[in-house]
Amino acid sequence: MMTPFIMLLIFFLFLILNWIKILKEYERGVVFRLGRVLQKPKGPGIIFVLYPIDRMIRVSLRTIVLDVPPQDVITKDNVSVKVNAVVYYRVLNPQKAIIEVQDYHYATSQLSQTTLRSVLGQVELDELLSEREKLNTKLQSIIDEHTDPWGVKVSMVEIKYVDLPQEMQRAMAKQAEAERERRAKIIHAEGELQASSKLLEAAETISKNPATIQLRYLQSLIDISAENSSTIIFPLPIDLISSLTQQK
């Protein structure tokens, strides 16, 4: 049978082992002593927690990646879309993260979902698709402002995916096709305008010396004959045509 001394020794060894805690480099321990929090969090390394007087809660200081589930959003122009995002945040003040909010992970997740719906509901679909960087910055500032009293720092918010209805995708495809056709017509019209101006300049230059039109005519004959075509050409002097026109 064990003597009382051995039993007491075993009890103290068990108690000391419970007092010794090891915290990793990225962990801090918020210690409550008789219900009151100590001034500074403990860690990293070996620390002593005087159980059962003290109670410790571990808090990780690493950046946490929060995947915001898809949210049903109605944009300002009454288009229903599904949007999901990712939020990067970390704990800067472990004591506030434990004391000021019951569960800072859950609170940050819910705040991110509601902020995503409210902010994107105030913009139009075109702005949502083309100005994501601006919206990401706005979401990050709003969420970070609300999580700051909890000791949580939101470093980045990124909109990952915007799921559009099939009808809206078809409408946007038609709009893009019409836009491309409009640009093609404008480019063709600008080319015709530039060509007509150049032809006008050429006509003015040729009109100053009638012999140039004969040279241009001969050059055209050379170009046609080089193509090995079966075209039959009957040269007709321009002066003859002009004289016939004047007689009429």
C-alpha positions as CSV (number, residue, x, y, z in Angstrom):
1,M,0.0,0.0,0.0
2,M,1.2,3.6,-0.8
3,T,2.0,5.8,2.0
4,P,0.5,9.2,2.4
5,F,3.8,10.8,1.4
6,I,3.9,9.0,-1.9
7,M,0.3,9.9,-2.6
8,L,1.0,13.5,-1.9
9,L,4.1,13.4,-4.1
10,I,2.1,11.9,-7.0
11,F,-0.6,14.6,-6.5
12,F,2.0,17.4,-6.7
13,L,3.7,15.9,-9.7
14,F,0.3,15.7,-11.5
15,L,-0.5,19.3,-10.5
16,I,2.9,20.6,-11.8
17,L,2.5,18.7,-15.1
18,N,-0.9,20.4,-15.5
19,W,0.7,23.8,-14.8
20,I,3.3,23.4,-17.6
21,K,2.0,24.5,-21.0
22,I,3.9,24.8,-24.3
23,L,2.7,27.5,-26.8
24,K,3.9,27.5,-30.4
25,E,5.6,30.6,-31.9
26,Y,2.3,31.7,-33.5
27,E,0.2,31.1,-30.4
28,R,-0.6,33.3,-27.4
29,G,-2.4,32.3,-24.2
30,V,-5.0,34.5,-22.6
31,V,-5.1,33.6,-18.9
32,F,-8.0,34.2,-16.5
33,R,-7.0,34.1,-12.9
34,L,-10.0,33.7,-10.6
35,G,-12.2,35.1,-13.5
36,R,-10.0,38.2,-14.1
37,V,-7.9,38.4,-17.2
38,L,-4.1,39.0,-16.8
39,Q,-2.7,42.2,-18.3
40,K,-0.5,40.5,-20.9
41,P,-1.1,37.3,-22.9
42,K,1.5,34.6,-22.3
43,G,3.8,32.8,-24.8
44,P,5.3,31.6,-26.9
45,G,7.4,28.8,-25.3
46,I,7.0,27.2,-21.9
47,I,4.5,28.9,-19.5
48,F,3.0,28.1,-16.2
49,V,-0.7,28.1,-15.7
50,L,-1.7,27.6,-12.0
51,Y,-4.5,25.1,-12.4
52,P,-7.2,25.3,-11.1
53,I,-6.8,28.9,-10.2
54,D,-5.9,29.9,-13.8
55,R,-7.7,29.1,-17.0
56,M,-6.0,29.6,-20.4
57,I,-7.4,30.1,-23.9
58,R,-5.1,29.6,-26.9
59,V,-5.3,32.2,-29.6
60,S,-3.6,31.8,-33.0
61,L,-1.9,34.9,-34.5
62,R,-1.6,33.4,-38.0
63,T,-3.6,34.8,-41.0
64,I,-6.9,33.0,-41.3
65,V,-8.5,32.5,-44.7
66,L,-12.3,32.8,-44.5
67,D,-14.3,31.5,-47.5
68,V,-17.5,33.5,-47.7
69,P,-20.2,31.2,-49.0
70,P,-22.2,32.3,-52.1
71,Q,-24.6,35.1,-51.3
72,D,-27.8,36.1,-53.2
73,V,-27.4,39.7,-54.2
74,I,-29.8,42.0,-56.0
75,T,-27.8,44.8,-57.7
76,K,-28.9,48.4,-58.0
77,D,-30.2,47.7,-61.5
78,N,-32.3,44.8,-60.2
79,V,-30.2,41.9,-61.4
80,S,-30.1,38.8,-59.2
81,V,-26.6,37.3,-58.9
82,K,-24.7,34.9,-56.7
83,V,-21.4,36.3,-55.3
84,N,-18.8,34.6,-53.1
85,A,-15.6,36.1,-51.7
86,V,-12.5,35.3,-49.6
87,V,-11.5,37.3,-46.5
88,Y,-8.0,37.3,-45.0
89,Y,-7.7,38.4,-41.3
90,R,-5.6,37.8,-38.3
91,V,-5.7,38.5,-34.5
92,L,-3.7,41.5,-33.4
93,N,-4.9,41.7,-29.8
94,P,-5.7,38.3,-28.3
95,Q,-7.3,39.7,-25.2
96,K,-9.9,41.7,-27.1
97,A,-10.5,38.8,-29.4
98,I,-11.5,36.7,-26.4
99,I,-13.2,39.3,-24.2
100,E,-15.0,41.7,-26.6
101,V,-16.8,39.0,-28.7
102,Q,-18.0,35.5,-27.9
103,D,-16.5,33.9,-31.1
104,Y,-14.5,36.1,-33.3
105,H,-14.3,33.5,-36.1
106,Y,-18.1,33.2,-36.3
107,A,-18.6,37.0,-35.9
108,T,-16.1,37.8,-38.6
109,S,-17.8,35.3,-41.0
110,Q,-21.3,36.7,-40.4
111,L,-20.1,40.3,-40.7
112,S,-18.4,39.5,-44.0
113,Q,-21.6,37.9,-45.4
114,T,-23.8,40.8,-44.5
115,T,-21.3,43.4,-45.6
116,L,-20.9,41.6,-49.0
117,R,-24.7,41.7,-49.6
118,S,-25.2,45.3,-48.5
119,V,-22.3,46.8,-50.4
120,L,-22.8,44.9,-53.7
121,G,-26.6,45.7,-53.5
122,Q,-25.7,49.4,-53.9
123,V,-23.8,49.0,-57.2
124,E,-24.9,48.2,-60.8
125,L,-23.9,45.0,-62.6
126,D,-21.5,46.7,-64.9
127,E,-19.6,48.2,-61.9
128,L,-19.6,44.8,-60.2
129,L,-18.0,43.2,-63.2
130,S,-15.5,45.9,-64.1
131,E,-14.5,47.6,-60.8
132,R,-13.7,44.7,-58.5
133,E,-10.6,46.3,-57.1
134,K,-12.6,49.3,-56.0
135,L,-15.2,47.1,-54.4
136,N,-12.6,44.9,-52.7
137,T,-11.0,47.9,-51.1
138,K,-14.4,49.2,-49.9
139,L,-15.4,45.8,-48.4
140,Q,-12.0,45.5,-46.7
141,S,-12.3,49.0,-45.1
142,I,-15.8,48.4,-43.9
143,I,-15.2,45.0,-42.4
144,D,-11.9,46.1,-40.8
145,E,-13.6,49.0,-39.2
146,H,-16.2,46.8,-37.5
147,T,-13.7,44.1,-36.4
148,D,-11.1,46.5,-35.0
149,P,-12.8,46.7,-31.5
150,W,-12.4,42.9,-31.4
151,G,-8.7,43.0,-32.0
152,V,-9.0,41.5,-35.5
153,K,-7.3,43.0,-38.5
154,V,-8.8,42.3,-41.9
155,S,-5.9,42.6,-44.4
156,M,-7.6,41.7,-47.7
157,V,-11.0,40.9,-49.2
158,E,-11.3,39.5,-52.7
159,I,-14.5,38.8,-54.7
160,K,-13.9,35.4,-56.2
161,Y,-16.8,34.6,-58.5
162,V,-20.0,36.3,-59.8
163,D,-22.6,33.8,-61.0
164,L,-24.9,35.4,-63.6
165,P,-28.3,33.9,-64.7
166,Q,-28.3,32.3,-68.2
167,E,-30.6,34.9,-69.5
168,M,-28.3,37.7,-68.5
169,Q,-25.3,35.9,-70.0
170,R,-27.1,35.6,-73.3
171,A,-28.0,39.3,-73.2
172,M,-24.5,40.3,-72.4
173,A,-23.2,38.1,-75.3
174,K,-25.6,39.9,-77.7
175,Q,-24.5,43.2,-76.4
176,A,-20.9,42.4,-76.9
177,E,-21.5,41.2,-80.4
178,A,-23.4,44.3,-81.3
179,E,-20.6,46.4,-79.9
180,R,-18.0,44.6,-82.0
181,E,-20.1,45.1,-85.1
182,R,-20.5,48.8,-84.3
183,R,-16.7,49.2,-84.0
184,A,-16.2,47.3,-87.2
185,K,-18.6,49.7,-89.1
186,I,-16.9,52.7,-87.6
187,I,-13.5,51.5,-88.6
188,H,-14.6,50.8,-92.1
189,A,-16.2,54.2,-92.4
190,E,-13.1,55.9,-91.2
191,G,-11.1,53.9,-93.7
192,E,-13.4,55.0,-96.5
193,L,-13.1,58.7,-95.4
194,Q,-9.3,58.5,-95.3
195,A,-9.2,56.8,-98.7
196,S,-11.5,59.4,-100.3
197,S,-9.3,62.2,-99.0
198,K,-6.2,60.6,-100.4
199,L,-8.0,60.1,-103.8
200,L,-9.0,63.7,-103.8
201,E,-5.3,64.7,-103.2
202,A,-4.3,62.3,-106.0
203,A,-6.9,63.8,-108.4
204,E,-5.7,67.3,-107.7
205,T,-2.1,66.3,-108.3
206,I,-2.9,64.5,-111.6
207,S,-5.1,67.4,-112.9
208,K,-2.0,69.7,-112.8
209,N,-0.3,67.6,-115.5
210,P,-2.4,65.5,-117.9
211,A,0.5,63.3,-118.8
212,T,0.4,61.7,-115.3
213,I,-2.9,59.9,-116.1
214,Q,-1.3,58.2,-119.0
215,L,1.6,57.0,-116.9
216,R,-0.9,55.7,-114.3
217,Y,-2.8,54.0,-117.0
218,L,0.3,52.2,-118.3
219,Q,1.2,51.1,-114.7
220,S,-2.3,49.6,-114.4
221,L,-1.7,47.6,-117.6
222,I,1.6,46.3,-116.2
223,D,-0.1,45.2,-113.0
224,I,-2.9,43.4,-114.9
225,S,-0.5,41.6,-117.2
226,A,1.6,40.3,-114.3
227,E,-1.3,38.3,-112.9
228,N,-1.4,35.9,-115.8
229,S,-5.1,36.6,-116.4
230,S,-7.1,36.1,-119.5
231,T,-8.5,39.6,-119.5
232,I,-8.4,41.4,-122.9
233,I,-7.6,45.1,-122.7
234,F,-8.4,47.6,-125.4
235,P,-6.4,50.8,-124.8
236,L,-8.5,53.9,-125.4
237,P,-6.9,57.3,-125.2
238,I,-8.4,59.6,-122.7
239,D,-8.0,62.5,-125.0
240,L,-10.4,60.8,-127.5
241,I,-13.1,60.4,-124.9
242,S,-12.8,64.0,-123.8
243,S,-13.0,65.2,-127.3
244,L,-16.2,63.2,-127.9
245,T,-17.7,64.5,-124.8
246,Q,-17.0,68.1,-125.8
247,Q,-18.6,67.6,-129.3
248,K,-21.8,66.4,-127.6
